[in-house]
Amino acid sequence: MDEEKKSISFVYEKSKDKTYPVNGAYGGPSPDNSGIVAHFYLEYPSIPHSTDIPIEIGQQNIDLTKGRNISRGDYTRDIQTTLFLSAESAKTIGEWLISKAEIIFERRKGNLQNPDK
């Protein structure tokens, strides 16, 4: 048998869907312990559910500053996507994310060594 080096190659393709900005996650183990459910969300100040503006019959100009906002809460957690990962994948991806975050922390300190790793 030929003693040449064996390898496998992966090609990365970007989904036609959009990239989701996230700044938080919520979830945990699935009820049957088969994996981790992670809801990734974007958190931001809530906009009003609606605004009621008083008007009078025959009124020509509406004063938009006289409105009353109907609140929906202080902040909104807009779920961008949900992932289901095996425990092994969650751990591997978590470690990978932490290693990439450490690179950013080092860069912020001015230690720009090996920026591509």
C-alpha positions in Angstrom: 0.0 0.0 0.0 1.2 3.5 -0.8 2.7 5.3 2.2 1.7 8.8 1.1 0.1 11.1 3.7 -3.6 10.7 4.0 -5.8 13.7 4.5 -9.3 15.0 4.3 -10.3 18.5 3.1 -13.2 20.6 4.1 -14.7 23.3 1.9 -16.5 26.2 3.8 -19.7 27.5 2.2 -21.7 30.4 3.6 -25.4 29.9 4.0 -27.6 32.1 1.8 -29.2 33.2 5.1 -28.0 36.3 6.9 -25.4 36.5 9.7 -27.1 37.0 13.1 -25.7 39.5 15.6 -26.1 38.1 19.2 -25.1 39.4 22.6 -26.6 36.7 24.8 -27.9 33.1 25.0 -30.5 31.3 27.1 -31.1 27.6 27.4 -29.7 24.5 28.9 -29.8 20.7 28.8 -32.8 19.2 26.9 -35.3 17.4 29.1 -34.0 14.0 27.9 -30.4 15.0 28.3 -29.6 14.3 24.7 -28.1 17.7 24.1 -28.0 21.5 24.8 -30.7 23.9 23.6 -29.3 27.4 23.1 -31.5 30.3 22.1 -29.2 33.1 20.9 -30.7 36.6 21.3 -30.0 40.2 20.6 -30.8 42.4 23.6 -31.9 46.0 23.2 -34.1 48.6 24.8 -37.7 47.8 24.0 -39.7 50.0 21.7 -43.3 50.7 22.7 -45.9 48.1 21.9 -48.0 51.0 20.6 -48.5 54.7 21.0 -51.9 56.3 21.6 -52.2 59.9 20.3 -55.4 61.9 21.2 -57.1 63.6 18.3 -60.2 65.7 17.9 -62.7 65.3 15.1 -61.8 67.8 12.3 -58.3 68.4 13.7 -55.9 69.4 10.9 -52.6 68.8 12.6 -51.9 66.0 15.0 -49.4 66.8 17.8 -47.3 63.7 18.0 -45.6 64.8 21.2 -48.9 64.3 23.1 -48.9 60.6 22.7 -48.8 57.9 25.4 -46.6 54.9 24.9 -47.9 51.4 25.8 -44.9 49.7 27.2 -43.8 46.1 26.6 -41.0 46.0 29.2 -37.7 47.7 29.6 -35.7 45.4 27.3 -36.3 43.0 24.5 -34.5 39.8 24.0 -35.0 39.1 20.3 -34.3 35.4 19.7 -32.2 35.3 16.4 -31.8 31.6 16.2 -31.9 28.4 18.2 -29.2 25.7 18.2 -29.4 22.1 19.4 -25.9 20.7 20.2 -24.7 17.4 21.6 -22.9 17.8 24.9 -19.6 17.0 23.2 -20.1 19.6 20.4 -21.2 22.2 22.9 -18.1 21.7 25.0 -15.8 21.7 21.9 -17.4 24.8 20.5 -17.4 26.5 23.9 -13.6 25.9 24.3 -13.1 27.2 20.7 -15.0 30.4 21.5 -13.1 30.9 24.7 -9.8 30.5 22.8 -10.9 33.1 20.2 -12.0 35.5 22.9 -8.6 35.2 24.6 -7.0 36.3 21.3 -9.2 39.4 21.3 -8.3 40.2 24.9 -4.6 39.9 24.1 -5.0 42.2 21.1 -6.8 44.8 23.2 -3.8 44.8 25.5 -1.5 45.5 22.5 0.0 42.0 22.3 -0.7 41.4 18.6 1.5 38.2 18.3 0.0 35.5 16.1 -3.2 37.4 15.2 -4.3 34.7 12.7 -4.4 31.7 15.2 
